[in-house]
Each structure stands twice: as C-alpha cells, then as structure tokens.
C-alpha cells in the first residue's frame, strides 16, 4: 500500500479556521487528519502541499519513517507551522492503518486503558465579564452533566493586575464555585500572560476556591519561569499545549514540579509524538490532559490518544459549544454523555469528513481568536489558544461570528478587530471602514445615522478615539522610519557587492 495523494480542506469555523487533510492510497483506502493553527490555516495548508512530495509513494504504515522524512530530513525547524502540517498527514496515516487492520487506533498502541473518558467543558463563557454571567453560564454547563469546566476570568490583564482587577477576577471564580458547588472541578486559564510575581499572587488568591489547576499562568517558552511559579503556587500548574517538541517537555519535567501536562497532538506533529510524551510524563508522575481546542478531527484523535494512556487525567471539549452546523462536517462526532465520552470501537479514528458540508463554509480571514495588543496574547487553539476567546461586555463575539452590539472592543486592538469590523461594515452595522486607518476601538453606534461618536471605555476610563489616533500616528512614524532604514541597508548592500 502506497500514498498516492494528499488533499486539504478548510472549514470556516467562526473563531478559528479548521484545516483538514485527506491522505489517499493506491489500495483505495484513505485517512483523514487535521492541522489547525489559529491565524495560519492557509500557511499550514501550503506547508502540507510543499511537504507531500517527500512521502508520496511511501507506505502509510511507516509512520516513524514518514515523520523522520517530514521533520528531520528537511533540515529546518518550522515550529508549530511545520509540526501542524506534519500532524495532518500523520493522523491520517494512523486512520488508514486502523482501517486496514479493522481496529481503532488505540488498539495499535496497547489497547484501551479506560472504559470512558471524563471531559471538561471549554468555550462556554462567552458574554460580559461579570460574576453573574459566568455563574449563570456555569450552571448551564453543569446541567448538561459536566463535572469539570475551564474558564479565563482575567479579562485583558497582562503581566500585572490592579487591585480592582484582582478583586473582579476572584469574584468571578467565587461566583462560579458557588454556582457549581464543591464537587465540580473548576480549571483556571491564564493564557500565558502574567509575570512570575503576578502569577503567584493570583494562585494564592484563588486557593480558597480549590481549582484543579491554574493553566499557563506565565509564558510557556520561559521554562524557568514556569518552574518558579509551580514551586511557589498552592494550586497545581498545567502547561504544554504550545510546545512542539519532546525536548521542551523533557526540559520542563526534569524539574519535578509540573504534574499536569497538556500536549497538543497537532502542535507536536501527530498522535504518536503525543503518545511518547505520555510515557515521558508518566516517568515523572505527571498526568496527561491533552489540549483539544481545534476541530472535530482533533477531538476524535484525542479520544484515541486518551483511551490508550494510563496516566490520562481529563479530556477537553469545545464541540458542544460551537456552531450547530459544525457537527455535520464529520460522521460520528465526539459525544459527551453526563460529562463523559464513550470510547468508540470503529476502525481508525472512527470518523470521516463530510466534504460537501465543509465546502458550504469556506475559509474567512476574520475567523480567528482575537488577540490584544494590551494583553500581548497570541492566538491558541490554541492554540493559542487554547481556549475560548475572552469577551468583554459588548465586544465582538468570535464564537458566534457576530457583534453583540454595535461596538468593537478596543482591547482586542488591531490584530483581533480589524477583519471583524470590516465584515460588520459590509453588513451595514458599522458606519466607517476601519481598514482606512482608524482605530479598532472606536465606537460605531451611528451606523444608521452615518456619524461617528467618541466614547469613554468604562473599563479603562480613557477616550478611545483619541488614544487610537495617537497610536495610528505612532505607527505611521515607525513605518516611515523602517522604510528609511531599509533604504540605507539596501544601499549598503549594493556598496558591499
């Protein structure tokens, strides 16, 4: 059996474009995989097609050899973009192997270790950042049968928090704890954005609410900082979703202070790489809670992974809180019943792509998790984010693909709001096109009246229209300076030649 073709498809999920791959063989069997990466769907798609000539003609059974060919033999480290492209192919190969032998993937790695998988809800807390909203939404989640749920209570704070913001964040955690009761696990998301001192302060403040973990309180790339927080925190620290190599996990785990690791199979280059991380974590007595904040193929892949690992902790679920049509883009989507996932026994991943449904929802550039220049966040799934976008009152709601009111939240800055605002202009809901150089934080309540009104942000107490004029002016000056420097460099280059 040989690989003869690799095709790709993008589904326009409103808060993150999902990238899928289909690997076909000369035996007529094919498998499906996923390579989703926030902001970079088309970039990863291009990488898949650039890499595929290296493995056409190889056997899909040779998963390790395919990995070496795609990773080692290209003599470059493309980080997450590279690994997501590899993962899309690798997961599809495992799907083919499972179908060929008539077995689910977990049976190829030693069999099932669990009868069912406990799941936690994510992506459920869209709306105003108030204790009342979080508490009400949390009650709805528990009513579905979930025994664990994750959320980010910190708004757009970055590096530090003011006393007022600290109090609000703790009020939100308190409200959720009181709403769900003492027997439900609450998981606190930090999105990699605090410094060590603030992370420790937050961990100590939330201790009374007994969270099961504090996720990525500091940036994952600075492992000594992660270790320092983990040593000082009274709450277990979870991290790892953004790592793209086993070496990063090895460096983290050798300190023996992080006991919950969250590898993202797609960021690591596929399922087998994540399975190896599980063994590495087990050697350090760490539990596995793989990141699963991408599309439905990733969800199904994580079920296969989690079923096979003895040190499995809990499975992340966004699927129930996505758009209804998204359940139709795969056959047999992952189902959560009373807070648990039943493990399927169908061959391979146990799912297939519905290409016709995917084509009804094409790629859109504005389908990204908004990031904040104020918060310094990167998009995750996952990434990035990994988790649900944090939405302030009256902000653009990426999970629903629309604006909650006629306002674009200033805190999302240029990265998150420009495309969304352009779409709103095209729909007649905003009065001016932000792409003409106006700040994304201005309020457009005069859409029908054809006028622009300034506002004061109630969270930040500043005139946002004035702030964004100053920012735009500063950007223009920086751009001119960079162009001058470029001309100088080009001139020097010509002189040296």
N, C-alpha and C positions, 0 to 999 in steps of 0.2 A: 504494500500500500504506500502510495506516494502523494505528497501535497502537490496539487496542480493549480490552485487558485486561492487568492485571499481577497475578499471583498469587504468594504466598510460601509457603514450606515450611521447617520447621526439623527437622533430623535430630539426635537426641540423642547425638552422639559423646561418650564419657565424659569427655574432658578439655577439650572446647570445643564448645558447641552450634553446629552449622553452619547458616547461613541461605542459602537458595536462592530465586531468583526465576524466574518464567516469564512472558515477555512475548509476548502473542498479537496477531496482526494479522488484518485483515479478509480477507486473502488465504489464510488457513488456515495460514500459516507461523508458527512460534513459535521463540523462542530461550530459552536458559537462562543464568543468571548467578549470582553469589554475592556476598553482602555480610557475611560472617562477621566478627565482632568479639568478642573474649573478654569475658565478663560482660554483653554488650549485645545479644544476639541479638534479643530481643523489642523492644528500644528501636529498633534499626535497622529491624526489620520494620515497626514503627509509622511510622518516618520514610519508608519506601518508600511506604506507603499514603497518607501525607499529601502526598507529592510527586507521586504519579502523576496527579492531575487536571491538572497543568500540561502534561503531554505526551500525554495521550490525544487521538487524532486526528492526531498528528504522524507523519511517515514515519520508520521505523527507520533509513533511510539517512542521515538528517540528524543524525549523531552529534554533531557540533560544536554545532549549534543546540540539540539536546537538553541537552547539557552546560551551555551558557550559561543555558538556561531553568531548569535544576535547581540551578545553583550561583550564577551572577551575579544572576539575577533574583529570588532570594528575599531578597536584602539582609541576609544574615546569614552568619556563619562558624561552621558547626556542627562544624568539625574532623573527626576521624575518623568520628564517628557519621554526620555529614552525607555525607561522601565515600563511606563504605561503602554507604549507601543508593543513592547515585548510581551507584556501580560495579556493583551488582547489575543495574541497568537497562541501563547502558552495555554491559556484557559481553554481555548477552542480545541487544542490538541488533546487535552485531557478528556474533553467531551467526546471526541472521536474515539479515543481508546476505550472509554467506558461503553460507548455504543457498540464497538467492535466485539467486546467480550461479554456484552449483556449485563454489565454491572454498574452500580453507581460509583462515582469516583472514590468515595471514602472506603470502599471495599478494596481498592487498589493500594491503599496505604495502611493496611492492618485492620480495617473494618470499623464498625460503629462502636463508639465508647459511651454513647448516651441514647436513651430512649426518645428524648425530646430536648429541645434547646430553649432555655429561658431567654426571653427577649426584653429589651428596654426600648421605650419609645423616644424618638427624637423628631424634631421638626413640627412639634405640636403647639409651640408657644408664640406663634405669630400674633402681632397686635400691639397695643400700648404696653409700654414698660411700666406697669403698675402692679403692686401686690395683688389687687383684686383680679386683674386679667389673668395673671399667672395661676392664681389659686383656682379660678373657675375652669380654665383650660386643663389644669392638672386633675381636677375631679372628673372631667370628661374622659381623660386618658385612663384613669383607674377604673372607671365604669366599663371600659372595654375589656377589662380583665388583666391589664398590665400590673406587674408587681415592682416595676422599676421604670424611672423616667429621667431623662437628662435635659438640662437647660442651662442657658447662659444668662445670669441675672445682672451682668455688669455693664450693659449698655455699650457706650463707645469710650469708656475709660481706657487709658493706655499708659503703661508704665507705673503710674501712681493713681490714687483716688483721693478725692476730697473727703472730709468728714461727712458731708451731706450725701455724697455718692456711696460711701461705705454704708451709711445707715440705710439708704434705699435698697442697696443690693442685699443686705441682710434681712430687710423687711420682706423682700420678695422670697428669699429662701425660707424664712419663717412662715410666710403665708402658704407656700407650697407644702411645707412639712405639716402644718396644721390641717391643710385641706385633704392630704392623702393619708394621714395617720402615721403611727410609729412603725408599722410593719412593711411599708413600701420603701424601697431604696430610692434615694434621690442622688443623682450624679451631677456634679457641678462642672460646667465647661468654662475654661479660661481662655481658649483660643490663642495661646502662646504670646500674650501681650503685656504681661506685667514684669517688673523687675523683681529681684530676689526679696528685697525688704517688703514690698507690697504684697507679693505672693504669700509670704509667711504671715503678714498681718491679716490677710483675708482668710487664710487657712485657720488661724487661731480664732477669728471672729465667727466662722461658720461651724466650729467644732461642736457647739451645743446642739446643732440640728442633725448630727450624726450622718453626714453624707458618706456614701460608699466610696467615692473618690473625688479628687479635685484634678480635672484633666488639663494638661498642658498649661499650667499657670505661668510658666516662663517659656521663652522661645526654645524649641526643641534642638536647634543647632548648637546651642551652648550647653553641652552636656555637663560641665562642672556646675553651671547654674542650676540645672535640673536636679543634680545630685545634692547641692546645698539646700534647695528647698525641700527635697524629700527627707533629708536628715532632720530638718527643723520643724516640718509640718506635723501637726497632730492628726491630719487627715491623709489617707493613702493617696499617693500621686500616681496618675496614669498618664502614659505618653507613648509615642512611637508611630502615630499614623502618618507622619510626614517623612519618616526615614525610608530611604530607597536602597539600603544595602545591609547585609548581615553584619558588616563591620561596625556600623553605628549601633546596632543592638548589642553587639559584644562589648563595645566601649561603655555603654550605659549599664549593662547588667553586672559588669565586673565589680561595681561599687556596692552591690548587695543592698540597695536602699529603695529601688523601684520594684514593686511586687505586682504591678498590673501593666502589661504591655499591650499595645494596640496596633499591631502591624496592619497596614492596608495592603492586601494582596496585589492590587493593581499597581500601587507605587513601588512594590518590591519586585515586579517582573513576573508575577503569577502565583499560582496556588502552591506549587512545590517549594518555592522560596519561603513562603509564609509558613508552610508545614515545618521546614527546618528551623525557623525562628521559634516555633512552639517547643521543639526539643531543646533548643538553647535556653529558652526561658525556664523550662522545667528543671534544667540543671541548676538554676539559681532560685528555685522555689517560687517562681513568678507565675501568675495566672494570665491567661490569654483572653482578651476582649477585642477581637479584630475589628478594625474600622470598616464600616459598611454603609457609607453615605453617598453611594453613587447610584447606578441604575439597577434594574431588576436582574440583570445577568450577574452583576457583582453580588447581589443579595443571595442568589441561588448558589453561586460559587462559595460564598462564606458559609452557607449551610453545610456543604460538602466538607469544607475545611474543619468547621467546628465539631461536626459529628465524629471526626476521626482523632481528635486530640484529647488526651486525658486531662490536661490542665485548662480546659475550656472554662471560662467564667460566665460570660453573658454575650448575647448577640444584639447588635444594633439594628434598629428598624426605623426607616423613614417611610417605607412603602405605603402604609395606611394613611399617611398624611399628605400624599401627593395628589396630583390631579386625577380624577376618576378614569380618564382615557388611558392613563399610563399602565393600568392593569391589563390592558388589551394588547400591549406590544410584545408580550411573551405568552406562551402557553404555560399553564400551571405556575402562576406566580406564587411567591412565598406567602404562606398563610399563617397568621398568628391567631391561635385559639386560646382564650383565657390566659394570655401572657406567655404562651409557649409556641414554638414552631415544631410541627410534626416533620420528622425526617423522611424524605421520600425514598422509595426503593427503585425508581425508574433509572434506566441506564444513563451513564454520563452525568451531565448536570441535571437532567430530568426536565429540561425546558427547551423551547425553540423560539426563534424570533418570528414575529408576525410582521413581515417586511411591508406589506400593504399599509398597515396601521402606522408604522414608523414614517413612511413616506407622506402620510397625511399631516405630519407635524415636523416640518423641516427645521434645520438649523436657523437660529436667530442670534445675531451678535450680542443682543441685550440680555440673553439668557445666561446670566452669571450671578454668583453670590456677590452682592455689593461689598466693596471694601471701603475703608475710611481712611482718609489722609490724617485725620485726627487720631484714629486708633492704630494706624500703621498695620492693619491686618492684611494678610494675604488671603486670596480666595481658597477653600478647603474642600471639599469633599470629602472637599475636603476637605481633597482635600480637604485643604484647606479647609477648607474647610470642611471640616468635617461636620459639619453640623449645621443646624438651621441658622439662616441669617438672623441677626439680632435686629429687630424692628422697633424704632422709637414711635411715639404717638404721631399719627397722621402721616407716616412715612410710606414710601413705595414698598409694597409687599411683594417680594420676589417669589414667594411660594405660591401666590395666586396670580402672578403675572399681570398685576394692575396696581393702580394707586388707590389707597384707601380714601384719600381726599384729594383736593386739587393742590396738593403741596408735595414738593420733592424735598426730602430731609437733607439739610445742609451737612449733617455729619457724615453722610456717605461720600461726600466730596466728588471729585471729577471721575474717579475710577468707577464708582458704582452707579452714578445717577445720569450721566450724560446720555447713554443709549436709551435708558428708560424715559428720560424727559423727551428725547426726540420722538419716541414712539407715542408718547402722550400728546405731543404737538400734532402729530399726524392724525390722531384720533379726535382732535379738536378739544382736548381737555386742558391744554396749557396755551397761554397766549403768545409766547415767543419761543423761538427755537434756540435752545441753549447751545447748540453747536456753533452759533455765531460769536462765541467768546464770552458769554455771560455766565456768571457763577451758578453752579448746580444747586446752590442752597436758596436761591431767590424763591419767593412765594408767588405762584401764579393763580390767584383767586379771581382774576378779572378776565378769564378766558372768553366768556360771552360778551363782556363789556369792552374787550380789546384794550385793556390797560394793565399796567404792571404796578403792583403795590409792594412797598417795603414792609418788612416786619422785624419784630424783635423775637429771637428764639427764646421761648420760656425756659429752656434748659440751660442756655449759655449766656443769656442777658446781653447779647450784642446785636447790633444792626447788621444782619447778614448780607444785605445788598452791598453795604459799604465794605464789609470785610472781603467779599468776593471781588469787588472792583480792585481793591488793593492787591489781592492775590493774583488776579489776572495781569495787572500791571507788572508785578514782580516776575511772573512767568515770562512775560514778553521781554523784559530786560535780560533775564537769564538766557532766553533763546537767542537774542542778539549777540550776547557775549560768547555763547557757544559757537555761533556762526563765525565770529571773528577769529576765535581760537582755531577753528577748523581751517580757515583760510591760511592762517600762519603755519599750521602743521603741514598743509599741502605744499606751501611754498618751500618749507624746509626740506620736505621730502624730495622735491624737484632739485633743490640745490645739492643734496647729498648724492643723488643719482648722477 
